[in-house]
């Protein structure tokens, strides 16, 4: 199995730490999100319920993110992709739905270190990242400087995904924003 | 530091000396000085030359409104022109150069313009440099460009870093004076998220100096704000612009005052505020008397600032001239610091309120109903002539080395006005102030900007404080917070007598004096210029501004605006509010280009999209071509090769042996659903609902106006699923186009689309040895029988999961292999390995283009330009005749689209084998309506064909397909006449035998 990182060794330690991590398996589901069949096969595949608007839910080692009014993104261990695909495809067989393996489409980054992680993203993304406003459980699809990206909070930091072709650009702008000498000092809490 | 006072100076730290250089000459100052205060302390009275007449100019103000003291700061990669000395904090080693002088500040040849001033009236350039016409470009403009203009543009790339920051607040308070502090406290007490910004390094504005107990009041307010976790205060951060929907730009200067510090120099804050409070204060106006531009003549409050804040004396004998009470504070301050004040010249017959008695008690002579008729001096004021304000002769001449003037105060309404806030005229204060009934409004029609304090026309400190608290409270309430009543800090403010507007001094000044009264110091606009403009028929203030250049300099008329339009209104015999102001536009003061760019520079100027094989290409001699934001190898260079040689080698090798192309950038969009077939039938000119599973077809997409928009191969993956390939540049656009139709027009059709471009690497394996290479990898039967032309199959090749399409854009045996992106490089390298003895070579986009052209295949963007329909290109075969409709069908039936005169695609072959210039026009007999030679066609793509060893081209030609064999003439821009014969566009293997093996 190949390395599911685009840049391989990409890490910088500044006010915040930015590093590329192995992309998990990813599956896009486009369907009627209120569908009972979807809820059932999603639970079967991941254990998770259909997330509400702009939410990401986690169940064991799987996450399910709301992406659009008719679209979910599943993040599952790469080893589970085939089984999850099958479960979803079978479960949605009678529905108007699209299930696709998109495991190779994105690069995944971690941005860690409390307040500085929030400030790093707030330099690049037009999102209210204030503590208490952007909290765990929310996913935000937005723009990272000039490219589309999405991020959410988990394990004392942010996980950010962007398309793989712009992984270098994303890392470079994150690295610049995370520089140790560029702290803003705007957010008072983690 | 001969003008430095022995004691005082609340901003300067005498224990921290600083050295600076002005025009190369060393000067000394202290931490806390501005460059202006340090220059003044040094006794430097001339700091620059004016724009038009090159008159010597001194420091006028102490803040952002300064028009004269502009300098070039730093050198090389750190050079920045037009920096205001009054807002430049002094640091050790600062290097500043004065501007707009030649050869030197002292001796300026351009000053001769001043002697010719009466020949340089308003609109001089418009009037003078019109005739003879060619002179403008070749004589006048080069000369004017040499002598005009302020600072010099930097020549080196900016060495500093910049960044942006997005913040979201309930209440943004701009301005850290007493009103802003009170507003922030009131909004903070309500629980709102508050950001308070102040453009200078200090809080409190003039309250700590002008008001007894003011310093303590400011300190107490700051302590209260510090204790509120929901309030953030930042200094050196200017509110630059207010825009729709509560968007505000703020400009934070992080290291300008300590350039040795690491980190970004500027940070541009992009703020979304539910409510904005502009507590931006007021700016003092100059008085228009003759010679008011002489160095040493300055604003009265600025003179006070220099004494109180920096312990610098603006002069040894300072005449104060005013039409309002505030300048009396300056007189008292000067006197208290031992500076001689020969007189306070007050235009009002009744003089000031209690401050008048205070001044007299301090032994200051006060001359009422009086005016300065003229300030005299050469490079600095040395005397003023005093007389009655109206009707009277000069009664005496007072020697002095400085004049402190006050023509009244104008609220800083810029931020209020940026987003549409309207203004009212106050007769009492002779100024415009925000109209509370017509504020900037948000999407809900409610006000989102409030002005507070002096910026709101509330001119006295205690009232400004109360107004600040009230506006802060109201803003918090509007933002949805339960705002408690806040009692503002009580401040002792003496009563004041009314001011008296004096627009000319004396009011009956003759033309000789009016020609010496400056309105706009930076652009050299005088009272006489505005009056002339009015006489010449410029009634609109906006026209007068552009004709005279009043207020068009880098200070944007902060000092000159109101004085100028008062003169204009007098000349037009109109009320000032009827004449109105010019438009206030962001930014409030200039902000750096670097701050605007933020991270978008150097390597991150734009995203660079990379395919999974990008690093391999880079390591193997890729000569890059930008395609959208991608970089694709144009050719792979080998040692000693030219680009053309590399391209020729790649074409020949692919046709004779085996080539590999990285086609990963092609767009790939999944389309699935019960209505997907019907949807694609509408989207493409071809019929895709009839395509069999396992098969591919080349398709064309048109806009609803019938023009060819994109092309690509569509594969049917299953009964209800298709995969559409788009051009590299078309992926996002075509996906958006699909969603546009699905969401806006055919919203009840059951179709899902998904852009999976980035999921796959795609490799074209092309050439006579292609099949052998794939067979060596093994895993899929790629024989002609198992995988015929235009078929596809899924499986594994050498253990890598793939989908193989048997398609060809080169005319050779060819497979395109889609592979999960993370494994694309692995497959690429495996193909190179198994193909080594078959002569495998990668090829780039130019070889791709040439092989397409040799086969007569069109390229979107070459053969199409948004005006070309498929029928022009002989693509009628790709237009389904059986369908009722498709996007563009109706448009293609319009008479113009069916016109037999439309130019049509043909091949072009030069008579002598040379290469036709791309884009060249073919000319026919006669002339067109414009008297030019009639054009009958043009070259749409042109190459040297290594296969055929001659130039080949495609072009659109009038009646082209009917004129086979005719020779056309193409005049080149190089003077050469090219001759080419019309031929079939398929130059290579017209039978298609080679790809179908």
Interface residues (C-beta under 8 A of the other chain):
Chain A: X2 X3 X4 X23 X28 X30 X31 X70 X96 X97 X98 X100 X101 X102 X103 X104 X105 X106 X119 X122 X123 X124 X125 X126 X127 X128 X129 X130 X133 X145 X146 X147 X163 X164 X165 X166 X167 X168 X169 X172 X173 X176 X177 X179 X181 X182 X184 X186 X188
Chain B: X161 X163 X164 X165 X166 X167 X168 X193 X229 X232 X262 X263 X264 X267 X270 X272 X598 X599 X600 X603 X604 X606 X607 X608 X609 X610 X611 X612 X629 X630 X670 X672 X673 X674 X721 X750 X752 X754 X756 X758 X759 X760 X820 X821 X822 X823 X826
